[in-house]
Amino acid sequence: MNRRRPLRAASIVIAAMLGVGALAGCGPSDPAPTPTPTGFASEEEAFAAAEATYRAYVEALNEVDLSDPSTFEEVYRWTTDDANAEARESFSQMHADGWTVSGQTGYDSLRLVDIESTPIMVEVCLDVTDVDVLDESGQSIVPATRLDRQAVSVDLTRADTSTGLAISTSNAIESDLCD
């Protein structure tokens, strides 16, 4: 379990830290879309919101400076529920321990798993290839066995953000997404 703590903390910090109208009078109009249970008019709209949310979250993670707790706030804005509580706990502990993060987190795949319920579920291939987490003495705490690309299941719920969503949970999964 000790081996997972740095990986989980690193993924939270760095993961690990994503309408066209018809012209009037030009033919039959499309019926108004029936919103999904999550409130999005279509799967495409839900995917776009989920991807924009995850992108903003990763951008916020990449701006975190563990020596400056004010930089954590943007990550907190893109998280809620368990993800927010875990981020707050991890950031506080890493700040207190004097850890630093170098490198940038990214992702190269995001697939929609479920929009028929709340939360919306996506899978992401998170790329932490260039990320290192150092303790206060400058030694890496990232296990040598860490995968550079990791599949993550992410739940997104309605929130007061520019995309209308925030990350509520994020967990490593077994998936072919990063193959």
C-alpha positions in Angstrom: 0.0 0.0 0.0 2.9 2.3 0.6 3.8 2.0 -3.0 0.4 3.3 -4.2 0.3 6.4 -2.0 3.0 8.3 -4.0 1.4 7.2 -7.2 -2.0 8.2 -6.2 -0.8 11.5 -4.8 1.2 12.2 -7.9 -1.8 11.3 -10.2 -4.0 13.7 -8.2 -1.6 16.5 -8.4 -0.5 16.1 -11.9 -3.2 14.0 -13.4 -3.1 11.9 -11.8 -3.2 15.0 -12.6 -10.1 17.4 -20.6 -24.8 24.6 -32.2 -25.8 24.9 -35.7 -29.4 26.1 -36.2 -31.4 25.5 -39.5 -32.3 28.6 -41.5 -35.9 29.5 -41.1 -38.1 28.5 -44.1 -35.4 26.2 -45.7 -37.1 22.9 -45.1 -38.4 20.9 -42.2 -37.0 21.8 -38.9 -35.4 19.1 -36.7 -37.4 18.2 -33.6 -36.0 19.6 -30.4 -33.5 17.1 -29.0 -34.7 15.3 -25.9 -32.2 16.0 -23.2 -30.4 13.0 -21.7 -30.9 12.3 -18.0 -27.7 14.3 -17.4 -29.2 17.4 -19.0 -27.2 17.4 -22.2 -29.0 17.5 -25.5 -26.8 14.9 -27.2 -23.9 12.5 -26.7 -21.7 15.0 -28.6 -22.6 17.8 -26.2 -21.9 15.6 -23.2 -18.5 14.5 -24.6 -17.5 18.1 -25.4 -18.3 19.2 -21.9 -16.5 16.2 -20.3 -13.4 16.8 -22.5 -13.3 20.5 -21.8 -13.6 19.8 -18.1 -10.8 17.3 -18.0 -8.6 19.5 -20.1 -9.2 22.4 -17.7 -8.4 20.1 -14.8 -5.1 19.0 -16.3 -4.2 22.6 -17.1 -4.9 23.5 -13.5 -2.8 20.6 -12.2 0.1 21.7 -14.4 0.0 25.1 -12.8 0.3 23.8 -9.2 3.3 24.8 -7.2 3.3 22.7 -4.1 5.2 25.5 -2.2 2.3 27.9 -2.9 -1.1 26.7 -1.7 -2.9 29.5 -3.6 -2.1 27.5 -6.8 -4.3 24.6 -5.6 -7.5 26.6 -5.8 -8.0 26.2 -9.5 -7.8 22.4 -9.2 -10.3 22.6 -6.4 -12.6 24.5 -8.7 -12.6 21.6 -11.2 -13.2 18.9 -8.5 -16.1 18.0 -6.2 -17.0 15.3 -3.7 -14.3 12.6 -3.3 -12.0 14.0 -5.9 -12.0 17.4 -4.1 -11.5 15.9 -0.7 -8.6 13.7 -1.9 -7.0 16.7 -3.7 -7.2 18.9 -0.6 -5.7 16.1 1.6 -2.9 15.3 -0.9 -2.0 18.9 -1.7 -1.9 19.7 2.0 0.3 16.7 2.8 2.7 17.3 -0.1 3.0 21.0 0.8 3.7 20.1 4.5 6.2 17.5 3.4 8.1 20.0 1.2 7.6 18.0 -2.0 7.9 19.4 -5.5 6.6 18.4 -8.9 8.4 18.8 -12.2 7.1 18.1 -15.7 3.8 18.3 -17.3 0.8 15.9 -17.2 -1.2 15.3 -20.3 -3.7 12.9 -21.8 -4.0 11.5 -25.3 -7.4 9.7 -25.2 -10.8 10.3 -23.6 -13.7 8.1 -24.3 -17.3 8.5 -23.1 -18.5 5.5 -21.2 -21.9 6.6 -19.9 -24.1 9.7 -20.2 -27.4 8.0 -19.4 -26.9 8.5 -15.7 -25.3 10.9 -13.3 -22.4 11.0 -13.0 -21.2 11.1 -16.5 -18.4 8.5 -16.9 -15.4 8.7 -19.1 -12.1 6.8 -19.4 -8.9 8.8 -19.9 -5.4 7.7 -20.9 -3.3 9.9 -18.7 0.3 10.6 -19.7 2.7 11.3 -16.8 5.9 10.4 -18.8 7.7 13.7 -18.0 6.4 14.1 -14.4 8.5 13.5 -11.3 7.6 14.1 -7.7 10.6 14.9 -5.4 10.8 14.8 -1.6 12.3 17.7 0.4 15.8 16.3 -0.2 15.3 16.3 -3.9 14.9 12.5 -4.2 12.2 11.1 -6.5 9.4 9.4 -4.7 7.8 8.0 -7.9 8.2 4.2 -8.0 10.3 2.8 -10.8 7.3 0.6 -11.6 5.0 3.6 -12.4 3.4 3.4 -15.8 4.0 6.5 -17.9 0.6 6.2 -19.4 -2.3 5.2 -17.1 -5.9 4.4 -17.8 -8.2 6.3 -15.4 -12.0 6.2 -14.9 -13.4 9.6 -14.2 -16.9 10.5 -13.0 -18.1 14.0 -13.7 -21.1 15.6 -12.0 -23.0 18.9 -12.6 -21.2 21.8 -11.1 -20.9 25.6 -11.3 -18.0 25.7 -13.8 -17.8 27.1 -17.3 -18.4 23.6 -18.7 -21.2 22.7 -16.2 -19.2 19.7 -14.9 -16.6 18.9 -12.3 -14.7 15.7 -11.5 -16.2 13.8 -8.6 -14.0 10.7 -8.6 -10.9 9.5 -10.5 -9.5 6.0 -10.2 -6.9 3.9 -12.0 -8.4 1.1 -14.0 -7.4 -1.8 -16.2 -8.2 -0.8 -19.8 -7.0 -1.1 -23.4 -7.3 2.7 -23.8 -3.6 3.3 -23.3 -2.4 0.4 -25.6 
